[in-house]
């Protein structure tokens, strides 16, 4: 998968490598939005952990070949709890 970094704002504190690692996280969660606003814009979410142990929430769009990162932020405590619960369920 190739990444399109044209619209990525690095001020979020995540390096491009960290974001790529989240998509490689074998326990990462890929979520499809349940609101029309995001569905119309073909947006998806990834909850993942980078190799350094930081947890990230990533909004992105994809064509199937190119991943366009829209926004990145550290997971909230609720998102992290959800991620860890799903991790335990899958082990």
C-alpha positions as CSV (number, residue, x, y, z in Angstrom):
1,X,0.0,0.0,0.0
2,X,1.3,3.4,-0.9
3,X,0.7,6.5,1.2
4,X,-0.3,9.9,0.0
5,X,1.1,12.4,2.4
6,X,0.0,15.5,0.5
7,X,-2.6,16.6,3.1
8,X,-1.0,15.2,6.2
9,X,-0.4,17.7,9.0
10,X,2.7,16.7,10.9
11,X,1.8,19.0,13.8
12,X,-0.1,16.1,15.4
13,X,3.2,14.7,16.7
14,X,3.1,11.4,14.8
15,X,5.9,10.6,12.4
16,X,5.0,9.1,9.0
17,X,6.8,5.9,10.1
18,X,4.6,5.6,13.2
19,X,1.5,5.9,11.2
20,X,2.7,3.2,8.8
21,X,3.4,1.0,11.7
22,X,-0.2,1.4,13.0
23,X,-1.5,0.0,9.7
24,X,0.9,-2.9,10.1
25,X,-0.2,-3.6,13.7
26,X,-1.6,-7.2,13.5
27,X,-4.1,-6.3,16.2
28,X,-5.0,-2.9,14.8
29,X,-8.7,-2.2,14.3
30,X,-10.1,-0.9,11.0
31,X,-13.4,0.8,11.4
32,X,-16.0,1.8,8.9
33,X,-17.9,4.9,10.0
34,X,-21.6,4.6,10.8
35,X,-22.6,8.2,9.8
36,X,-23.5,9.4,6.4
37,X,-21.1,12.3,6.6
38,X,-18.0,10.0,6.7
39,X,-19.5,7.3,4.4
40,X,-20.2,9.8,1.7
41,X,-16.6,11.0,1.8
42,X,-15.2,7.4,1.8
43,X,-13.5,7.8,5.1
44,X,-12.3,5.1,7.4
45,X,-10.6,4.8,10.8
46,X,-7.6,2.8,12.1
47,X,-6.9,2.3,15.8
48,X,-3.4,1.0,16.1
49,X,-0.2,0.9,18.1
50,X,3.2,1.9,16.7
51,X,6.4,-0.1,17.4
52,X,7.3,2.3,20.2
53,X,4.0,1.4,22.1
54,X,2.1,4.6,21.4
55,X,-1.6,4.3,20.5
56,X,-3.0,6.3,17.5
57,X,-6.4,7.0,15.9
58,X,-6.0,7.6,12.2
59,X,-8.7,8.9,9.8
60,X,-7.9,8.0,6.2
61,X,-9.3,7.5,2.8
62,X,-8.2,4.8,0.4
63,X,-8.6,3.9,-3.3
64,X,-7.4,0.3,-2.5
65,X,-4.0,1.1,-3.8
66,X,-3.2,4.5,-2.2
67,X,-3.9,5.4,1.4
68,X,-4.5,9.1,2.1
69,X,-4.0,10.1,5.7
70,X,-6.4,12.8,6.7
71,X,-5.8,13.2,10.4
72,X,-3.9,11.5,13.3
73,X,-4.2,11.9,17.0
74,X,-3.3,9.9,20.1
75,X,-6.1,7.6,21.2
76,X,-8.5,8.8,24.0
77,X,-8.7,6.6,27.1
78,X,-12.0,5.2,25.8
79,X,-10.5,4.3,22.5
80,X,-7.5,2.7,24.1
81,X,-9.8,0.6,26.4
82,X,-11.8,-0.5,23.3
83,X,-8.6,-1.4,21.5
84,X,-7.2,-3.4,24.4
85,X,-10.6,-5.2,25.0
86,X,-10.6,-6.3,21.3
87,X,-7.0,-7.4,21.6
88,X,-7.8,-9.6,24.6
89,X,-10.8,-11.1,22.7
90,X,-8.6,-12.0,19.7
91,X,-5.8,-13.7,21.7
